[in-house]
Amino acid sequence: MKNSQQILSSVLKTTQMGQIGIRSVLDTRMRPGLRRALEQQLREYDQIETEAHALASQRGWELKDLDPALRMMSNMVTRMKLSAGGSESKIADMMIQGSTKGMIKGLRNMHQFPREDSRISALSQKLLDTENANIRQMQAFL
């Protein structure tokens, strides 16, 4: 079983990975509709990250951010994948893969969490719902 702080830390890191993935493709040429969708998703991840920090602060917890090396590697891998041609379909595919990983991680966490903390459970569910919506939104760009 995972405790509330571990679940909140996982939520934080998942939102940070989502933001890194989106930011790493935003300088690629794309249709305005895809850009708007990605910018909206970036704002949603940022909002959930802010909520996670606020919950941690209210409880006197210090959550660790993603490791800087992991941030750099993630950004490099994304750029490498796009170097062979950053089509919108490829971008959407990468975003779907990232959101799917986030959903799997979130579902595993929810199954290992006793749900005694309703605020953290709600934020975890919000992230899962966001990941699911992001996948559906990106399907139109495949």
DRENVOKE-382498 format. One line per field, with one value per atom (N, C-alpha, C, O, CB): residue number from 1; residue in one letter; atom name; x, y, z. Coordinates in steps of 0.02 Angstrom, whole numbers. Glycine has a CB too. Layout:
BEGIN
vofi: NUM, ...
gupa: A, ...
torpa: CA, ...
x: X, ...
y: Y, ...
z: Z, ...
END
This chain:
BEGIN
vofi: 1, 1, 1, 1, 1, 2, 2, 2, 2, 2, 3, 3, 3, 3, 3, 4, 4, 4, 4, 4, 5, 5, 5, 5, 5, 6, 6, 6, 6, 6, 7, 7, 7, 7, 7, 8, 8, 8, 8, 8, 9, 9, 9, 9, 9, 10, 10, 10, 10, 10, 11, 11, 11, 11, 11, 12, 12, 12, 12, 12, 13, 13, 13, 13, 13, 14, 14, 14, 14, 14, 15, 15, 15, 15, 15, 16, 16, 16, 16, 16, 17, 17, 17, 17, 17, 18, 18, 18, 18, 18, 19, 19, 19, 19, 19, 20, 20, 20, 20, 20, 21, 21, 21, 21, 21, 22, 22, 22, 22, 22, 23, 23, 23, 23, 23, 24, 24, 24, 24, 24, 25, 25, 25, 25, 25, 26, 26, 26, 26, 26, 27, 27, 27, 27, 27, 28, 28, 28, 28, 28, 29, 29, 29, 29, 29, 30, 30, 30, 30, 30, 31, 31, 31, 31, 31, 32, 32, 32, 32, 32, 33, 33, 33, 33, 33, 34, 34, 34, 34, 34, 35, 35, 35, 35, 35, 36, 36, 36, 36, 36, 37, 37, 37, 37, 37, 38, 38, 38, 38, 38, 39, 39, 39, 39, 39, 40, 40, 40, 40, 40, 41, 41, 41, 41, 41, 42, 42, 42, 42, 42, 43, 43, 43, 43, 43, 44, 44, 44, 44, 44, 45, 45, 45, 45, 45, 46, 46, 46, 46, 46, 47, 47, 47, 47, 47, 48, 48, 48, 48, 48, 49, 49, 49, 49, 49, 50, 50, 50, 50, 50, 51, 51, 51, 51, 51, 52, 52, 52, 52, 52, 53, 53, 53, 53, 53, 54, 54, 54, 54, 54, 55, 55, 55, 55, 55, 56, 56, 56, 56, 56, 57, 57, 57, 57, 57, 58, 58, 58, 58, 58, 59, 59, 59, 59, 59, 60, 60, 60, 60, 60, 61, 61, 61, 61, 61, 62, 62, 62, 62, 62, 63, 63, 63, 63, 63, 64, 64, 64, 64, 64, 65, 65, 65, 65, 65, 66, 66, 66, 66, 66, 67, 67, 67, 67, 67, 68, 68, 68, 68, 68, 69, 69, 69, 69, 69, 70, 70, 70, 70, 70, 71, 71, 71, 71, 71, 72, 72, 72, 72, 72, 73, 73, 73, 73, 73, 74, 74, 74, 74, 74, 75, 75, 75, 75, 75, 76, 76, 76, 76, 76, 77, 77, 77, 77, 77, 78, 78, 78, 78, 78, 79, 79, 79, 79, 79, 80, 80, 80, 80, 80, 81, 81, 81, 81, 81, 82, 82, 82, 82, 82, 83, 83, 83, 83, 83, 84, 84, 84, 84, 84, 85, 85, 85, 85, 85, 86, 86, 86, 86, 86, 87, 87, 87, 87, 87, 88, 88, 88, 88, 88, 89, 89, 89, 89, 89, 90, 90, 90, 90, 90, 91, 91, 91, 91, 91, 92, 92, 92, 92, 92, 93, 93, 93, 93, 93, 94, 94, 94, 94, 94, 95, 95, 95, 95, 95, 96, 96, 96, 96, 96, 97, 97, 97, 97, 97, 98, 98, 98, 98, 98, 99, 99, 99, 99, 99, 100, 100, 100, 100, 100, 101, 101, 101, 101, 101, 102, 102, 102, 102, 102, 103, 103, 103, 103, 103, 104, 104, 104, 104, 104, 105, 105, 105, 105, 105, 106, 106, 106, 106, 106, 107, 107, 107, 107, 107, 108, 108, 108, 108, 108, 109, 109, 109, 109, 109, 110, 110, 110, 110, 110, 111, 111, 111, 111, 111, 112, 112, 112, 112, 112, 113, 113, 113, 113, 113, 114, 114, 114, 114, 114, 115, 115, 115, 115, 115, 116, 116, 116, 116, 116, 117, 117, 117, 117, 117, 118, 118, 118, 118, 118, 119, 119, 119, 119, 119, 120, 120, 120, 120, 120, 121, 121, 121, 121, 121, 122, 122, 122, 122, 122, 123, 123, 123, 123, 123, 124, 124, 124, 124, 124, 125, 125, 125, 125, 125, 126, 126, 126, 126, 126, 127, 127, 127, 127, 127, 128, 128, 128, 128, 128, 129, 129, 129, 129, 129, 130, 130, 130, 130, 130, 131, 131, 131, 131, 131, 132, 132, 132, 132, 132, 133, 133, 133, 133, 133, 134, 134, 134, 134, 134, 135, 135, 135, 135, 135, 136, 136, 136, 136, 136, 137, 137, 137, 137, 137, 138, 138, 138, 138, 138, 139, 139, 139, 139, 139, 140, 140, 140, 140, 140, 141, 141, 141, 141, 141, 142, 142, 142, 142, 142
gupa: M, M, M, M, M, K, K, K, K, K, N, N, N, N, N, S, S, S, S, S, Q, Q, Q, Q, Q, Q, Q, Q, Q, Q, I, I, I, I, I, L, L, L, L, L, S, S, S, S, S, S, S, S, S, S, V, V, V, V, V, L, L, L, L, L, K, K, K, K, K, T, T, T, T, T, T, T, T, T, T, Q, Q, Q, Q, Q, M, M, M, M, M, G, G, G, G, G, Q, Q, Q, Q, Q, I, I, I, I, I, G, G, G, G, G, I, I, I, I, I, R, R, R, R, R, S, S, S, S, S, V, V, V, V, V, L, L, L, L, L, D, D, D, D, D, T, T, T, T, T, R, R, R, R, R, M, M, M, M, M, R, R, R, R, R, P, P, P, P, P, G, G, G, G, G, L, L, L, L, L, R, R, R, R, R, R, R, R, R, R, A, A, A, A, A, L, L, L, L, L, E, E, E, E, E, Q, Q, Q, Q, Q, Q, Q, Q, Q, Q, L, L, L, L, L, R, R, R, R, R, E, E, E, E, E, Y, Y, Y, Y, Y, D, D, D, D, D, Q, Q, Q, Q, Q, I, I, I, I, I, E, E, E, E, E, T, T, T, T, T, E, E, E, E, E, A, A, A, A, A, H, H, H, H, H, A, A, A, A, A, L, L, L, L, L, A, A, A, A, A, S, S, S, S, S, Q, Q, Q, Q, Q, R, R, R, R, R, G, G, G, G, G, W, W, W, W, W, E, E, E, E, E, L, L, L, L, L, K, K, K, K, K, D, D, D, D, D, L, L, L, L, L, D, D, D, D, D, P, P, P, P, P, A, A, A, A, A, L, L, L, L, L, R, R, R, R, R, M, M, M, M, M, M, M, M, M, M, S, S, S, S, S, N, N, N, N, N, M, M, M, M, M, V, V, V, V, V, T, T, T, T, T, R, R, R, R, R, M, M, M, M, M, K, K, K, K, K, L, L, L, L, L, S, S, S, S, S, A, A, A, A, A, G, G, G, G, G, G, G, G, G, G, S, S, S, S, S, E, E, E, E, E, S, S, S, S, S, K, K, K, K, K, I, I, I, I, I, A, A, A, A, A, D, D, D, D, D, M, M, M, M, M, M, M, M, M, M, I, I, I, I, I, Q, Q, Q, Q, Q, G, G, G, G, G, S, S, S, S, S, T, T, T, T, T, K, K, K, K, K, G, G, G, G, G, M, M, M, M, M, I, I, I, I, I, K, K, K, K, K, G, G, G, G, G, L, L, L, L, L, R, R, R, R, R, N, N, N, N, N, M, M, M, M, M, H, H, H, H, H, Q, Q, Q, Q, Q, F, F, F, F, F, P, P, P, P, P, R, R, R, R, R, E, E, E, E, E, D, D, D, D, D, S, S, S, S, S, R, R, R, R, R, I, I, I, I, I, S, S, S, S, S, A, A, A, A, A, L, L, L, L, L, S, S, S, S, S, Q, Q, Q, Q, Q, K, K, K, K, K, L, L, L, L, L, L, L, L, L, L, D, D, D, D, D, T, T, T, T, T, E, E, E, E, E, N, N, N, N, N, A, A, A, A, A, N, N, N, N, N, I, I, I, I, I, R, R, R, R, R, Q, Q, Q, Q, Q, M, M, M, M, M, Q, Q, Q, Q, Q, A, A, A, A, A, F, F, F, F, F, L, L, L, L, L
torpa: N, CA, C, O, CB, N, CA, C, O, CB, N, CA, C, O, CB, N, CA, C, O, CB, N, CA, C, O, CB, N, CA, C, O, CB, N, CA, C, O, CB, N, CA, C, O, CB, N, CA, C, O, CB, N, CA, C, O, CB, N, CA, C, O, CB, N, CA, C, O, CB, N, CA, C, O, CB, N, CA, C, O, CB, N, CA, C, O, CB, N, CA, C, O, CB, N, CA, C, O, CB, N, CA, C, O, CB, N, CA, C, O, CB, N, CA, C, O, CB, N, CA, C, O, CB, N, CA, C, O, CB, N, CA, C, O, CB, N, CA, C, O, CB, N, CA, C, O, CB, N, CA, C, O, CB, N, CA, C, O, CB, N, CA, C, O, CB, N, CA, C, O, CB, N, CA, C, O, CB, N, CA, C, O, CB, N, CA, C, O, CB, N, CA, C, O, CB, N, CA, C, O, CB, N, CA, C, O, CB, N, CA, C, O, CB, N, CA, C, O, CB, N, CA, C, O, CB, N, CA, C, O, CB, N, CA, C, O, CB, N, CA, C, O, CB, N, CA, C, O, CB, N, CA, C, O, CB, N, CA, C, O, CB, N, CA, C, O, CB, N, CA, C, O, CB, N, CA, C, O, CB, N, CA, C, O, CB, N, CA, C, O, CB, N, CA, C, O, CB, N, CA, C, O, CB, N, CA, C, O, CB, N, CA, C, O, CB, N, CA, C, O, CB, N, CA, C, O, CB, N, CA, C, O, CB, N, CA, C, O, CB, N, CA, C, O, CB, N, CA, C, O, CB, N, CA, C, O, CB, N, CA, C, O, CB, N, CA, C, O, CB, N, CA, C, O, CB, N, CA, C, O, CB, N, CA, C, O, CB, N, CA, C, O, CB, N, CA, C, O, CB, N, CA, C, O, CB, N, CA, C, O, CB, N, CA, C, O, CB, N, CA, C, O, CB, N, CA, C, O, CB, N, CA, C, O, CB, N, CA, C, O, CB, N, CA, C, O, CB, N, CA, C, O, CB, N, CA, C, O, CB, N, CA, C, O, CB, N, CA, C, O, CB, N, CA, C, O, CB, N, CA, C, O, CB, N, CA, C, O, CB, N, CA, C, O, CB, N, CA, C, O, CB, N, CA, C, O, CB, N, CA, C, O, CB, N, CA, C, O, CB, N, CA, C, O, CB, N, CA, C, O, CB, N, CA, C, O, CB, N, CA, C, O, CB, N, CA, C, O, CB, N, CA, C, O, CB, N, CA, C, O, CB, N, CA, C, O, CB, N, CA, C, O, CB, N, CA, C, O, CB, N, CA, C, O, CB, N, CA, C, O, CB, N, CA, C, O, CB, N, CA, C, O, CB, N, CA, C, O, CB, N, CA, C, O, CB, N, CA, C, O, CB, N, CA, C, O, CB, N, CA, C, O, CB, N, CA, C, O, CB, N, CA, C, O, CB, N, CA, C, O, CB, N, CA, C, O, CB, N, CA, C, O, CB, N, CA, C, O, CB, N, CA, C, O, CB, N, CA, C, O, CB, N, CA, C, O, CB, N, CA, C, O, CB, N, CA, C, O, CB, N, CA, C, O, CB, N, CA, C, O, CB, N, CA, C, O, CB, N, CA, C, O, CB, N, CA, C, O, CB, N, CA, C, O, CB, N, CA, C, O, CB, N, CA, C, O, CB, N, CA, C, O, CB, N, CA, C, O, CB, N, CA, C, O, CB, N, CA, C, O, CB, N, CA, C, O, CB, N, CA, C, O, CB, N, CA, C, O, CB, N, CA, C, O, CB, N, CA, C, O, CB, N, CA, C, O, CB, N, CA, C, O, CB, N, CA, C, O, CB, N, CA, C, O, CB, N, CA, C, O, CB, N, CA, C, O, CB, N, CA, C, O, CB, N, CA, C, O, CB
x: 41, 0, 43, 96, -47, 20, 55, 19, -42, 59, 57, 26, 9, 26, 73, -25, -49, 7, 1, -88, 62, 118, 148, 167, 172, 153, 180, 134, 158, 190, 70, 22, 26, 26, -50, 29, 33, 98, 98, 29, 152, 216, 211, 238, 272, 177, 168, 126, 141, 136, 74, 32, 75, 71, -27, 115, 158, 205, 210, 199, 239, 287, 254, 282, 327, 195, 158, 140, 146, 95, 118, 101, 163, 161, 66, 219, 280, 304, 328, 335, 297, 315, 270, 293, 309, 206, 161, 180, 178, 90, 199, 219, 283, 289, 229, 331, 394, 379, 406, 443, 337, 321, 289, 307, 275, 243, 209, 257, 259, 148, 294, 340, 393, 415, 375, 412, 464, 439, 480, 490, 374, 348, 318, 303, 296, 310, 276, 314, 284, 263, 379, 416, 415, 447, 488, 378, 370, 312, 263, 356, 320, 265, 205, 211, 288, 147, 85, 25, 30, 78, -31, -92, -113, -99, -149, -147, -170, -213, -210, -208, -254, -297, -258, -275, -344, -205, -163, -126, -121, -114, -100, -64, -110, -89, -36, -171, -218, -233, -236, -284, -242, -256, -197, -208, -270, -137, -78, -69, -52, -15, -81, -75, -128, -114, -82, -188, -240, -219, -227, -308, -192, -169, -112, -109, -146, -68, -13, -41, -16, 33, -91, -123, -155, -151, -175, -187, -219, -167, -177, -259, -112, -59, -30, -16, -3, -22, 5, -43, -21, 17, -108, -157, -155, -158, -228, -151, -149, -84, -84, -155, -29, 35, 30, 53, 92, -1, -10, -52, -36, -44, -105, -148, -109, -117, -209, -66, -26, 22, 29, 14, 54, 99, 61, 86, 136, 1, -39, -59, -55, -102, -81, -99, -39, -44, -128, 18, 79, 97, 115, 138, 93, 109, 63, 85, 106, -2, -50, -35, -52, -121, -2, 12, 84, 104, -2, 122, 191, 237, 290, 194, 217, 257, 299, 279, 213, 357, 398, 402, 429, 470, 375, 375, 435, 451, 309, 467, 524, 499, 454, 573, 528, 512, 547, 588, 532, 531, 565, 640, 662, 537, 677, 750, 769, 743, 783, 814, 834, 862, 852, 886, 897, 923, 866, 869, 970, 814, 757, 721, 697, 708, 717, 686, 725, 695, 685, 791, 832, 828, 822, 905, 830, 826, 759, 756, 837, 705, 639, 634, 608, 585, 659, 659, 701, 680, 685, 759, 803, 770, 774, 870, 738, 706, 650, 643, 678, 611, 557, 585, 559, 516, 636, 666, 695, 691, 721, 725, 751, 695, 702, 790, 640, 583, 555, 531, 528, 559, 532, 582, 563, 510, 645, 697, 688, 708, 766, 657, 645, 583, 561, 640, 555, 494, 440, 410, 470, 428, 381, 310, 281, 401, 282, 214, 166, 180, 194, 109, 58, 36, 21, -1, 32, 13, 64, 45, 6, 127, 180, 175, 182, 250, 163, 155, 97, 102, 145, 40, -20, -6, -26, -80, 29, 47, 89, 76, 84, 139, 182, 143, 155, 241, 97, 57, 10, 0, 16, -18, -61, -21, -44, -95, 39, 82, 98, 96, 146, 115, 131, 71, 78, 157, 14, -46, -66, -91, -104, -55, -71, -26, -49, -63, 38, 83, 61, 63, 156, 40, 15, -47, -55, 0, -91, -152, -134, -162, -200, -89, -70, -40, -57, -19, 5, 36, -17, -17, 90, -63, -115, -162, -182, -155, -180, -225, -190, -221, -248, -127, -90, -89, -99, -18, -77, -75, -143, -147, -54, -196, -263, -278, -313, -316, -253, -265, -222, -238, -252, -169, -124, -136, -97, -51, -189, -203, -267, -319, -207, -265, -325, -381, -436, -307, -369, -419, -447, -505, -475, -405, -426, -423, -454, -383, -387, -378, -418, -395, -303, -476, -522, -494, -507, -588, -456, -430, -376, -374, -400, -335, -284, -316, -295, -229, -364, -401, -434, -432, -454, -464, -497, -448, -462, -535, -389, -339, -311, -298, -282, -301, -278, -329, -311, -265, -393, -446, -449, -461, -514, -439, -438, -383, -394, -429, -324, -270, -288, -275, -205, -317, -338, -389, -384, -368, -436, -486, -454, -473, -540, -405, -369, -331, -333, -321, -296, -258, -305, -290, -219, -362, -411, -437, -443, -469, -453, -477, -423, -438, -500, -361, -306, -297, -284, -241, -304, -299, -353, -340, -303, -414, -470, -460, -474, -537, -435, -424, -370, -377, -404, -317, -263, -281, -250, -201, -330, -349, -370, -360, -406, -398, -420, -361, -370, -460, -300, -242, -199, -147, -201, -220, -181, -184, -155, -206
y: -60, 0, 63, 65, 0, 112, 176, 225, 222, 203, 270, 320, 383, 388, 339, 429, 489, 530, 555, 532, 536, 575, 543, 579, 583, 478, 443, 452, 462, 368, 448, 457, 529, 539, 441, 577, 647, 660, 697, 693, 630, 637, 608, 637, 601, 553, 522, 567, 574, 453, 597, 644, 701, 721, 670, 729, 785, 766, 803, 807, 710, 690, 674, 688, 630, 646, 632, 697, 701, 590, 746, 810, 844, 875, 857, 838, 867, 833, 866, 863, 766, 730, 753, 762, 654, 761, 785, 853, 866, 787, 897, 965, 963, 999, 1009, 921, 915, 890, 916, 868, 839, 811, 863, 868, 752, 900, 951, 1007, 1027, 980, 1032, 1088, 1068, 1110, 1111, 1005, 984, 981, 977, 916, 983, 982, 1049, 1058, 928, 1095, 1158, 1202, 1245, 1198, 1191, 1231, 1199, 1224, 1241, 1144, 1111, 1144, 1165, 1035, 1147, 1174, 1127, 1067, 1185, 1157, 1117, 1163, 1224, 1081, 1132, 1169, 1203, 1178, 1123, 1260, 1295, 1253, 1261, 1357, 1208, 1167, 1121, 1113, 1126, 1090, 1047, 1088, 1068, 1007, 1145, 1189, 1211, 1209, 1251, 1231, 1251, 1193, 1202, 1276, 1133, 1075, 1061, 1048, 1012, 1064, 1052, 1106, 1091, 1047, 1168, 1222, 1215, 1230, 1290, 1193, 1180, 1124, 1130, 1163, 1070, 1015, 1037, 1015, 957, 1079, 1105, 1144, 1136, 1150, 1185, 1222, 1175, 1187, 1271, 1122, 1075, 1039, 1032, 1023, 1018, 986, 1035, 1017, 960, 1097, 1148, 1159, 1166, 1214, 1160, 1170, 1112, 1123, 1177, 1051, 993, 993, 976, 927, 1013, 1018, 1069, 1057, 1037, 1126, 1178, 1152, 1165, 1240, 1116, 1087, 1037, 1034, 1053, 997, 948, 984, 963, 903, 1037, 1075, 1106, 1107, 1129, 1132, 1164, 1113, 1127, 1197, 1054, 1002, 982, 973, 939, 974, 956, 1010, 995, 944, 1071, 1128, 1130, 1142, 1194, 1119, 1119, 1066, 1073, 1109, 1012, 957, 957, 913, 891, 1007, 1011, 961, 945, 1001, 938, 890, 927, 979, 838, 900, 925, 872, 818, 945, 886, 838, 852, 910, 842, 799, 806, 812, 775, 747, 859, 866, 810, 773, 936, 806, 757, 771, 828, 760, 718, 724, 764, 750, 653, 812, 853, 810, 827, 904, 757, 713, 680, 674, 660, 660, 629, 680, 664, 601, 742, 795, 804, 807, 862, 807, 818, 759, 769, 830, 699, 639, 636, 619, 576, 651, 649, 699, 683, 664, 758, 809, 787, 797, 876, 758, 735, 679, 679, 712, 632, 576, 603, 580, 524, 649, 678, 712, 703, 727, 751, 787, 738, 749, 835, 683, 632, 601, 591, 578, 585, 555, 601, 578, 537, 666, 715, 734, 762, 777, 718, 739, 707, 735, 723, 649, 615, 641, 613, 540, 693, 722, 726, 675, 681, 786, 796, 806, 860, 854, 756, 763, 769, 747, 704, 799, 806, 738, 730, 846, 690, 623, 594, 561, 578, 605, 581, 615, 582, 592, 679, 716, 689, 675, 792, 680, 653, 583, 567, 652, 543, 475, 478, 440, 438, 521, 527, 551, 528, 574, 598, 623, 569, 564, 685, 529, 474, 423, 399, 440, 407, 360, 386, 349, 347, 450, 479, 480, 463, 550, 498, 499, 429, 419, 532, 381, 311, 288, 255, 265, 305, 288, 321, 290, 309, 384, 419, 386, 382, 491, 363, 329, 263, 247, 315, 225, 161, 172, 137, 123, 221, 237, 259, 237, 292, 302, 326, 271, 270, 380, 227, 171, 124, 101, 132, 110, 68, 100, 67, 56, 165, 201, 197, 185, 274, 208, 207, 139, 134, 226, 86, 19, 3, -43, -33, 42, 31, 82, 87, 33, 120, 175, 161, 148, 243, 163, 147, 199, 188, 140, 255, 307, 337, 357, 280, 340, 371, 447, 482, 346, 472, 544, 566, 558, 562, 593, 609, 662, 660, 632, 710, 764, 737, 756, 821, 692, 662, 613, 609, 627, 576, 532, 572, 552, 491, 627, 669, 698, 701, 726, 720, 747, 692, 704, 781, 633, 576, 559, 545, 514, 560, 546, 601, 588, 539, 663, 719, 710, 722, 786, 687, 675, 618, 623, 658, 564, 509, 533, 515, 452, 572, 599, 644, 642, 638, 683, 727, 686, 701, 773, 634, 591, 559, 556, 537, 535, 503, 554, 537, 474, 613, 665, 685, 697, 727, 688, 705, 653, 670, 713, 590, 536, 544, 541, 466, 554, 562, 623, 621, 568, 676, 738, 728, 753, 795, 692, 682, 633, 634, 657, 590, 541, 576, 548, 498, 634, 671, 692, 707, 732, 694, 718, 661, 674, 762, 599, 542, 537, 491, 477
z: 0, 0, 0, 31, 60, -34, -37, 9, 17, -109, 38, 80, 39, -19, 139, 71, 37, 7, -49, 86, 42, 17, -46, -92, 72, -47, -106, -166, -222, -90, -155, -210, -236, -297, -186, -191, -212, -250, -299, -151, -228, -263, -334, -381, -224, -341, -407, -452, -511, -400, -425, -463, -487, -546, -420, -443, -461, -518, -567, -399, -512, -563, -629, -682, -538, -627, -689, -725, -786, -674, -687, -719, -748, -801, -669, -713, -737, -802, -848, -684, -805, -867, -924, -980, -856, -911, -963, -988, -1049, -936, -943, -963, -1005, -1054, -902, -985, -1023, -1093, -1142, -986, -1098, -1164, -1209, -1268, -1156, -1182, -1223, -1242, -1300, -1186, -1194, -1209, -1261, -1300, -1145, -1261, -1308, -1380, -1426, -1287, -1391, -1460, -1481, -1540, -1467, -1436, -1453, -1502, -1534, -1391, -1510, -1559, -1628, -1674, -1536, -1635, -1699, -1737, -1708, -1690, -1804, -1844, -1842, -1850, -1918, -1829, -1826, -1838, -1833, -1757, -1854, -1865, -1800, -1745, -1891, -1805, -1745, -1699, -1638, -1765, -1726, -1684, -1638, -1580, -1728, -1665, -1624, -1572, -1514, -1668, -1592, -1545, -1488, -1430, -1582, -1504, -1451, -1404, -1343, -1482, -1432, -1390, -1343, -1284, -1434, -1368, -1327, -1274, -1216, -1370, -1292, -1243, -1188, -1130, -1278, -1206, -1156, -1109, -1049, -1190, -1137, -1096, -1050, -992, -1140, -1075, -1034, -974, -918, -1076, -985, -931, -880, -820, -958, -904, -859, -815, -755, -899, -845, -806, -755, -698, -852, -775, -730, -671, -614, -767, -685, -632, -582, -521, -662, -607, -562, -522, -463, -602, -554, -518, -462, -406, -566, -476, -426, -367, -309, -457, -383, -330, -288, -227, -361, -320, -283, -235, -177, -331, -259, -215, -157, -101, -256, -171, -119, -65, -5, -149, -87, -39, 4, 65, -76, -29, 8, 59, 115, -40, 38, 82, 142, 198, 43, 131, 186, 238, 296, 158, 216, 261, 287, 324, 226, 265, 287, 253, 279, 361, 195, 157, 106, 80, 123, 92, 38, -16, -4, 63, -73, -128, -173, -187, -169, -195, -240, -311, -332, -233, -348, -419, -457, -430, -445, -521, -564, -564, -561, -636, -568, -572, -635, -689, -573, -629, -687, -745, -803, -666, -729, -782, -820, -881, -752, -785, -818, -862, -916, -765, -838, -878, -943, -997, -838, -939, -997, -1046, -1106, -975, -1019, -1062, -1097, -1157, -1021, -1062, -1092, -1150, -1203, -1040, -1139, -1191, -1251, -1308, -1162, -1238, -1293, -1333, -1395, -1265, -1299, -1334, -1379, -1436, -1284, -1354, -1394, -1455, -1510, -1352, -1446, -1504, -1554, -1615, -1480, -1530, -1576, -1617, -1677, -1537, -1584, -1619, -1672, -1724, -1569, -1660, -1708, -1762, -1813, -1671, -1752, -1800, -1868, -1919, -1773, -1870, -1934, -1969, -2019, -1923, -1943, -1972, -1919, -1900, -2031, -1896, -1842, -1866, -1857, -1800, -1897, -1921, -1862, -1807, -1967, -1876, -1824, -1799, -1739, -1850, -1844, -1824, -1775, -1726, -1885, -1787, -1742, -1674, -1623, -1773, -1674, -1611, -1572, -1512, -1624, -1605, -1572, -1545, -1489, -1620, -1584, -1562, -1498, -1451, -1618, -1497, -1438, -1377, -1321, -1453, -1387, -1332, -1305, -1244, -1354, -1350, -1328, -1288, -1237, -1389, -1312, -1276, -1206, -1157, -1315, -1201, -1136, -1089, -1030, -1145, -1115, -1073, -1052, -997, -1110, -1096, -1078, -1021, -975, -1140, -1025, -970, -905, -851, -987, -910, -851, -822, -761, -868, -865, -842, -807, -754, -901, -836, -807, -738, -690, -852, -733, -668, -618, -560, -676, -640, -596, -572, -514, -630, -617, -598, -549, -500, -660, -561, -514, -445, -394, -538, -444, -380, -345, -285, -390, -383, -353, -323, -272, -405, -354, -328, -267, -229, -382, -257, -199, -144, -97, -221, -150, -104, -67, -98, -142, -1, 38, 32, 58, 110, -2, -14, 50, 54, -55, 100, 163, 158, 199, 221, 110, 101, 40, -17, 95, 52, -3, -51, -111, 24, -24, -68, -115, -173, -25, -91, -134, -183, -241, -92, -160, -205, -261, -319, -167, -244, -294, -344, -404, -259, -320, -366, -410, -470, -326, -383, -423, -477, -535, -379, -459, -508, -560, -619, -473, -539, -587, -639, -698, -550, -616, -663, -710, -770, -624, -685, -728, -780, -839, -686, -759, -805, -858, -916, -767, -837, -883, -934, -994, -844, -912, -957, -1008, -1068, -918, -985, -1029, -1081, -1140, -988, -1059, -1105, -1155, -1213, -1065, -1132, -1177, -1231, -1289, -1137, -1213, -1263, -1315, -1375, -1229, -1292, -1339, -1384, -1444, -1300, -1356, -1394, -1448, -1504, -1347, -1432, -1480, -1535, -1588, -1443, -1524, -1575, -1640, -1694, -1550, -1635, -1695, -1739, -1798, -1675, -1710, -1747, -1774, -1805, -1703, -1763, -1788, -1864, -1893, -1757
END
